[in-house]
Amino acid sequence: MDRPLVVFDTETATCRGAPHLLEIGAIRVVDGEVVDHFESLARPEVVIEPEATAIHGITDEMVRDAPPTEAVLDSFLAWLGDDWMAAHNAEFDARVLGFECVRWRRAVPSGLIVDSLKLSRKLIREAPDHRLVTLCEHLELEEGTHHRALADATWCWKVIEECAARAKNGEPIGLAELVSLAGAPVTVERSKPRVARNLKPKHRPLADACDAREEVTLVYGEPPEPVLPLRVLPHFLYDLGDKSYLEAECRRSGTLKTYRLDRVQRVLA
């Protein structure tokens, strides 16, 4: 490789809707050697979904004393610097970083991301499928942990090593060449949540509240369901599919929640 590469993986607290970072692990590779690593659990502002725990095994108890997500994000971004990145199924991990950067109002990493999933589909075509676990078995890599962030980042690098060796029959290959082999490059910028547009007049005070970090009361519900007053601290508005959403801290529960804008009947100061 002709430049440093940070290979990373994320685990999340949620399986549906907006992602919430739960763990991030990464290794820095220079001249083909792992020279540094980053690993941290994060204490999310949401409860970990049982379906997510079933995948990675991380529970609320395990993250009770972990640093808050905002602190973990800042530490990782400082450690990452301007290096390019790599991940397996990179669009997922880029989306996680994109949401967290918008959530905490941080600049997104600018580097391109190599997707080892796309690379392996082109260069390890004989594999039964291209899940990371399957590729490790197919390439007869040593056994170890899967579905934890640092371990999966390490496995991802081993898959990239194999792809790089196959791409030029063992000859050195530049990182930009690997990116182009994988197809359209993945970036965190392109994976950020889309800013909610075309807000109805009754919802526009939410945009002001997000900017000012001011609490508001939502008159929330969809008849025939009860319409309830909810005191919240808005964080950001975004579009997902054909719906618009508000992510805000619920003052009653103290947790971060997502609210559909089509169910917000009124916004009160």
Order of alpha helices (4+ residues) and beta strands (2+ residues): beta-beta-beta-alpha-alpha-alpha-beta-alpha-beta-alpha-alpha-alpha-alpha-alpha-beta-alpha-beta-beta-beta-beta-beta
